[in-house]
Amino acid sequence: MNNSQKWIAFDTIVRREIRRFLRIWPQTLVPPIITIVLYFVIFGQLIGSRIGTMSGLPYIQFVAPGLIMMSVITNSYSNVVSSFFGSKFQRNIEELLVSPTPNWIILLGYVAGGMSRGLGVGLIVTVLSLYFADFSIHSLPVTIAIVLMTSLMFSLAGLINAIFAANFDDISIIPTFVLTPLTYLGGVFYSIELLGEFWRNLSMINPVLYMVNAFRYGIAGISDINIVWAFSMVGLFSVLLFFLALRLLENGSRLRS
């Protein structure tokens, strides 16, 4: 395939992915927005008014970046895992794999679709959060870079989950037993400075911690983690997941009947 044909293949996959989640927007866009608004009301206003401040910020301003990032993570992940597994279940992914389309184009197409939903929901949640919290952007480059890297990483993770999944139950195991604990223990609702030394050190292996703190730095200018180290860790996880996903697509043992 020449470069023009590769672009057409990539553009086709991305357009299909975007149209898929926009077509069923009451299922893909509305529920996560309602969930995040409830978090703002309960944790931000009701509980936050009693907590007061966290790391020198009003509690609602402290949790707002984490809640925005949580919406990006869950939607980037869920879009790819559901879409790719659906194609795998219906056997049309086999037609794509035997076509001249390079595997990396297929990978980037699905990942870009997942990022589109994650970033779209994240943008809507950011606009809604302005009603609850008054904050400004401390560093726009840091904010944009970390949210793009986060949506990329979890889109890749969703695709890997879809490849390994043997049935519809399998695509809910990782979000329930891995993604949710990582998110809640990733510094969204608290500063890791409140933890004991053992739990603080254990938190350092949680990739969500680096994403939330880098994003919080971009929004509010505070972080429990060194920003350079945070970007390095997120970049490392993303590269590892990219090559693992590409290897699984090239192998195709879990994709072809």
Secondary structure in CASP SS format (residue, H / E / C, confidence):
PFRMAT SS
TARGET T0000
AUTHOR 0000-0000-0000
METHOD secondary structure of the structure
MODEL  1
M C 1.00
N C 1.00
N H 1.00
S H 1.00
Q H 1.00
K H 1.00
W H 1.00
I H 1.00
A H 1.00
F H 1.00
D H 1.00
T H 1.00
I H 1.00
V H 1.00
R H 1.00
R H 1.00
E H 1.00
I H 1.00
R H 1.00
R H 1.00
F H 1.00
L H 1.00
R H 1.00
I C 1.00
W H 1.00
P H 1.00
Q H 1.00
T H 1.00
L C 1.00
V H 1.00
P H 1.00
P H 1.00
I H 1.00
I H 1.00
T H 1.00
I H 1.00
V H 1.00
L H 1.00
Y H 1.00
F H 1.00
V H 1.00
I H 1.00
F H 1.00
G H 1.00
Q H 1.00
L H 1.00
I H 1.00
G H 1.00
S H 1.00
R H 1.00
I H 1.00
G C 1.00
T E 1.00
M E 1.00
S C 1.00
G C 1.00
L E 1.00
P E 1.00
Y H 1.00
I H 1.00
Q H 1.00
F H 1.00
V H 1.00
A H 1.00
P H 1.00
G H 1.00
L H 1.00
I H 1.00
M H 1.00
M H 1.00
S H 1.00
V H 1.00
I H 1.00
T H 1.00
N H 1.00
S H 1.00
Y H 1.00
S H 1.00
N H 1.00
V H 1.00
V H 1.00
S H 1.00
S H 1.00
F H 1.00
F H 1.00
G H 1.00
S H 1.00
K H 1.00
F H 1.00
Q C 1.00
R C 1.00
N H 1.00
I H 1.00
E H 1.00
E H 1.00
L H 1.00
L H 1.00
V H 1.00
S C 1.00
P C 1.00
T C 1.00
P C 1.00
N H 1.00
W H 1.00
I H 1.00
I H 1.00
L H 1.00
L H 1.00
G H 1.00
Y H 1.00
V H 1.00
A H 1.00
G H 1.00
G H 1.00
M H 1.00
S H 1.00
R H 1.00
G H 1.00
L H 1.00
G H 1.00
V H 1.00
G H 1.00
L H 1.00
I H 1.00
V H 1.00
T H 1.00
V H 1.00
L H 1.00
S H 1.00
L H 1.00
Y H 1.00
F H 1.00
A C 1.00
D C 1.00
F C 1.00
S C 1.00
I C 1.00
H C 1.00
S C 1.00
L H 1.00
P H 1.00
V H 1.00
T H 1.00
I H 1.00
A H 1.00
I H 1.00
V H 1.00
L H 1.00
M H 1.00
T H 1.00
S H 1.00
L H 1.00
M H 1.00
F H 1.00
S H 1.00
L H 1.00
A H 1.00
G H 1.00
L H 1.00
I H 1.00
N H 1.00
A H 1.00
I H 1.00
F H 1.00
A C 1.00
A C 1.00
N C 1.00
F C 1.00
D C 1.00
D H 1.00
I H 1.00
S H 1.00
I H 1.00
I H 1.00
P H 1.00
T H 1.00
F H 1.00
V H 1.00
L H 1.00
T H 1.00
P H 1.00
L H 1.00
T H 1.00
Y H 1.00
L C 1.00
G C 1.00
G C 1.00
V C 1.00
F C 1.00
Y C 1.00
S C 1.00
I H 1.00
E H 1.00
L H 1.00
L C 1.00
G C 1.00
E H 1.00
F H 1.00
W H 1.00
R H 1.00
N H 1.00
L H 1.00
S H 1.00
M C 1.00
I C 1.00
N C 1.00
P H 1.00
V H 1.00
L H 1.00
Y H 1.00
M H 1.00
V H 1.00
N H 1.00
A H 1.00
F H 1.00
R H 1.00
Y H 1.00
G H 1.00
I H 1.00
A H 1.00
G C 1.00
I C 1.00
S C 1.00
D C 1.00
I C 1.00
N C 1.00
I H 1.00
V H 1.00
W H 1.00
A H 1.00
F H 1.00
S H 1.00
M H 1.00
V H 1.00
G H 1.00
L H 1.00
F H 1.00
S H 1.00
V H 1.00
L H 1.00
L H 1.00
F H 1.00
F H 1.00
L H 1.00
A H 1.00
L H 1.00
R H 1.00
L H 1.00
L H 1.00
E H 1.00
N H 1.00
G C 1.00
S C 1.00
R C 1.00
L C 1.00
R C 1.00
S C 1.00
END
